[in-house]
Amino acid sequence: MIRNETLRILEFDKILGVIAGFAHSDVTRLGILELCPLRDRQGIERRFGQVEEIRSLAQLGIPLRLAPFQDLAPVMAMVRPAGAVLGPHDLVLFLPVLRVLASIARQLAFRTDIPLLKELAGHVTGFPAILEPLEATVDEEGNILDTASKVLFELRARKRSLTARIRRRLEEIVREKQTAIFLQDDFITQRGGRWVIPVRMDSKGMVPGVVHDVSNSGETAFMEPIEIIGLANELENLVAEEKAEQIRILREICRWIREELAELEEEFRALVQLDLLNSIAGFADLLRAEVPSIGETPVVRLKGGRHPLLMLLQRERGGREVVPLDLELGCEAGVMVVTGPNAGGKTIAIKTTDFGVMVNNGRVTKTDIVASNGVIHVIDTVILPE
């Protein structure tokens, strides 16, 4: 197991931080920051192969169809218990995930040149039987749409019609002379969900109706005229029916999600892994990186190697090109000592070999010695296992 101290010395965490910047989700970013170098050759070659297949798709002009998404683990845990009902603001989190999964499914469906990606995510579907009704039920802000059901559409249409009818009648009432003389103003408003008009407190007995509120000054009574009380009660009944229909719709969608929950969790894990691999591919493209060959023996051979952090700094700040490094270690001897004056590039030369060293579980040590000429030299030592 590679020690955390070794990874810190090699600034592996900084590399991961840059890679995490390519991710589409916080859950992917967390997974990237927790990455450690792989130990087994099969795992290493599989990951390199997956990354290269993603890069090849991008080179063909068809990059993976990823988009921002959130971690579904919390809401999937919430919907798991039998009978659990999520609110629309929780359900809307499924939309980007299911859309991305559906898009990935279409992209991978008929390809024969990406076997490793097909192995990882060839089973994803995006659950169209859930996605379609969900898109008809909630919008991006978590509002329940009229299209959620025919019953809901009709209830809301009746509610809008009745609301307009109440408003028209109230507007007529505030303009009638026998009522206008008792009003504090000629506007209409709502108090406690009921439509009211502002009547002077000293005249509230002159306007038939029910007082629902009083102004802060105590000079205005907000009254519901008696002739619209029946209409307002009918409106409240429609509101109650609308709420019941919304709950029924949400319960049904949650039941569908619960029935597919195991498969949904599996597909979500595949999506996060695809996002992670795509982030590595983006980082590799940024640095024009090449896939190394993995040997059977602990040998490191670099030809034209450059430290990735130096390349990133050069891209950001400009300046001279990063000097490439040729290095071969492990053929005849498992130890290499690099010496020279301070700021002479020794540490960078050694860190440039970090991935080869980490794959072989090597160690990096650092000591100070005094040379015979009295000049202090810093020695970095790379040790490869036997």
Secondary structure as the mmCIF struct_conf table of DSSP 4:
data_model
#
loop_
_struct_conf.conf_type_id
_struct_conf.id
_struct_conf.beg_label_comp_id
_struct_conf.beg_label_asym_id
_struct_conf.beg_label_seq_id
_struct_conf.end_label_comp_id
_struct_conf.end_label_asym_id
_struct_conf.end_label_seq_id
HELX_RH_AL_P HELX_RH_AL_P1 ASN A 4 ILE A 9
TURN_TY1_P TURN_TY1_P1 LEU A 10 GLU A 11
HELX_RH_AL_P HELX_RH_AL_P2 PHE A 12 ALA A 20
TURN_TY1_P TURN_TY1_P2 GLY A 21 PHE A 22
BEND BEND1 HIS A 24 SER A 25
HELX_RH_AL_P HELX_RH_AL_P3 ASP A 26 LEU A 33
TURN_TY1_P TURN_TY1_P3 GLU A 34 GLU A 34
BEND BEND2 ASP A 40 ASP A 40
HELX_RH_AL_P HELX_RH_AL_P4 ARG A 41 GLN A 59
TURN_TY1_P TURN_TY1_P4 LEU A 60 GLY A 61
HELX_RH_AL_P HELX_RH_AL_P5 ALA A 73 VAL A 79
BEND BEND3 PRO A 81 PRO A 81
TURN_TY1_P TURN_TY1_P5 ALA A 82 GLY A 83
HELX_RH_AL_P HELX_RH_AL_P6 PRO A 88 LEU A 91
TURN_TY1_P TURN_TY1_P6 VAL A 92 LEU A 93
HELX_RH_AL_P HELX_RH_AL_P7 PHE A 94 LEU A 108
TURN_TY1_P TURN_TY1_P7 ALA A 109 PHE A 110
BEND BEND4 THR A 112 ASP A 113
HELX_RH_AL_P HELX_RH_AL_P8 PRO A 115 ALA A 121
TURN_TY1_P TURN_TY1_P8 GLY A 122 HIS A 123
HELX_RH_AL_P HELX_RH_AL_P9 PRO A 128 THR A 137
STRN STRN1 VAL A 138 VAL A 138
TURN_TY1_P TURN_TY1_P9 GLU A 140 GLU A 141
BEND BEND5 GLY A 142 GLY A 142
HELX_LH_PP_P HELX_LH_PP_P1 ASN A 143 ASN A 143
STRN STRN2 ILE A 144 ILE A 144
HELX_LH_PP_P HELX_LH_PP_P2 LEU A 145 LEU A 145
HELX_RH_3T_P HELX_RH_3T_P1 ASP A 146 ALA A 148
HELX_RH_AL_P HELX_RH_AL_P10 LYS A 150 ARG A 175
BEND BEND6 GLU A 176 GLU A 176
HELX_RH_AL_P HELX_RH_AL_P11 LYS A 177 ALA A 180
TURN_TY1_P TURN_TY1_P10 ILE A 181 PHE A 182
STRN STRN3 LEU A 183 LEU A 183
BEND BEND7 GLN A 184 GLN A 184
BEND BEND8 ASP A 186 ASP A 186
STRN STRN4 THR A 189 ARG A 191
TURN_TY1_P TURN_TY1_P11 GLY A 192 GLY A 193
STRN STRN5 ARG A 194 ARG A 200
HELX_RH_3T_P HELX_RH_3T_P2 MET A 201 MET A 206
BEND BEND9 VAL A 207 VAL A 207
STRN STRN6 GLY A 209 VAL A 214
TURN_TY1_P TURN_TY1_P12 ASN A 216 SER A 217
BEND BEND10 GLY A 218 GLU A 219
STRN STRN7 THR A 220 PRO A 225
HELX_RH_3T_P HELX_RH_3T_P3 ILE A 226 ILE A 228
HELX_RH_AL_P HELX_RH_AL_P12 ILE A 229 GLU A 259
TURN_TY1_P TURN_TY1_P13 GLU A 260 GLU A 260
HELX_RH_AL_P HELX_RH_AL_P13 LEU A 261 LEU A 287
TURN_TY1_P TURN_TY1_P14 ARG A 288 ARG A 288
HELX_LH_PP_P HELX_LH_PP_P3 VAL A 291 GLY A 295
BEND BEND11 GLU A 296 PRO A 298
STRN STRN8 VAL A 300 GLY A 305
HELX_RH_AL_P HELX_RH_AL_P14 PRO A 308 ARG A 317
BEND BEND12 ARG A 320 ARG A 320
HELX_LH_PP_P HELX_LH_PP_P4 GLU A 321 PRO A 324
STRN STRN9 LEU A 325 LEU A 329
BEND BEND13 GLY A 330 GLU A 332
BEND BEND14 GLY A 334 GLY A 334
STRN STRN10 VAL A 335 VAL A 338
BEND BEND15 PRO A 341 PRO A 341
TURN_TY1_P TURN_TY1_P15 ASN A 342 ALA A 343
BEND BEND16 GLY A 344 GLY A 345
HELX_RH_AL_P HELX_RH_AL_P15 LYS A 346 LYS A 351
TURN_TY1_P TURN_TY1_P16 THR A 352 THR A 353
HELX_RH_AL_P HELX_RH_AL_P16 ASP A 354 VAL A 359
TURN_TY1_P TURN_TY1_P17 ASN A 360 ASN A 361
STRN STRN11 ARG A 363 VAL A 370
TURN_TY1_P TURN_TY1_P18 SER A 372 ASN A 373
BEND BEND17 GLY A 374 GLY A 374
STRN STRN12 ILE A 376 ILE A 383
#
